[in-house]
């Protein structure tokens, strides 16, 4: 399988590439993100302005939730990564692609307490991949749904989890830091019985809407319908309802809440929704960068 960007990872200051995957299985949600040029790194936020490169700020993020409660959080930052045989290795963790599937392996420690976490996610595509698209015309930020609808298995032996459900996998990349031309977004993916629908809502009022089925993947750029908004405890705007392929569901509690980022979910029989809201203008403030240090482990060598 030819993996977008794997042989040309970003090297310019402020650039980034990440590979994201998630699983929903009833009340359980798991999120895996491998980042080259970590958008969550307070160190990279400063270093990029001084010529620091993406390759020197790689990171592994893993989160496990049950209901509205977080059971595990990993955000480990390294000073490099490795690519070999169609795989990306960061620290002891690895993403391996194969034709029609992908395997995420995490071997890390929680932040900030350093408890061991091992997790394995395997996805098998149920739909073709989607095309790559610019988030906003004229801006050097791109997104591609690689496996927008997939069957998934999850093993987290350190937490007694073994389950199967439906999965999702995408990639983003950019040639400059987020928070400028693309200040943030609201993003949701909704798995239904026969299709998966993704809404990528931008600050301009535009949205990218993807619908993935076994027969194919469609993508359109439209004006987003307004959603009722609420403010998190940090004052971040988050949607009160989440779009699905057929309508909307009331948002549940926040799985993650910070001054610049929130993650949330909703569900009903046959429908699983996971989403996020991000404002990277906030992230680059010195106070919030200082706070972000407490959610990150600096692991040093990528070996």
Buried (B, 14 or more C-beta within 10 A) or exposed (E): BEBBBBEEBBEBBBBBBBBBBBBBBEEBBBBBBBBBBBBBBBBBBEBBEEEBBBBBBBBBBBBBBBBEEBBBBBBBBBBBBEBEEBBBBBBBBBBBBEEEBBBBBBBBBBBEEEEEBBBBBBBBBBBBBBEBBBBBEEBBBBBBBBBBBBBBBBBBEBBEBEBEBBBBBBBBBBBBBBBBBBBBBBBBBBBBEEBBBBBBBBBEEBBBBBBBBEEEBBBEBEEBEEBEEEEBEBEBBBBEBBBBBEEBBEBBEBBBBBBBBBBBBBBEEEBBBBBBBBBBBBBBBEEBBEBBBEBBBEBEEBE
